[in-house]
Amino acid sequence: MDYRDHIVRDPKVGNGQPVLTVTRVMLRTVLASLAAGDDVDQILKSFPSLSREAVNAVISYAAASAEEDLPVPAVPSV
């Protein structure tokens, strides 16, 4: 899965913060939910505009950003 297919930066949405495509849900909001212990089903219930693939993309993004010695690729801009 390539998380860049699901996460974008758009200066017109969320002040340019990374959001999930076709939504206004910020990446950091989903990460905070995961950190609080919510599972994917709970997140999907809280944010019905998200898809399971989008939440999995957030998890992939977090995994990529945690890898040592590798820079995290930039989130594409709209």
Sequence and secondary structure as in RCSB ss.txt:
>XXXX:A:sequence
MDYRDHIVRDPKVGNGQPVLTVTRVMLRTVLASLAAGDDVDQILKSFPSLSREAVNAVISYAAASAEEDLPVPAV
PSV
>XXXX:A:secstr
  GGGTEEEETTEEEEEEEETTS  BHHHHHHHHHTT  HHHHHHH TT  HHHHHHHHHHHHHHHSTT      
 B 
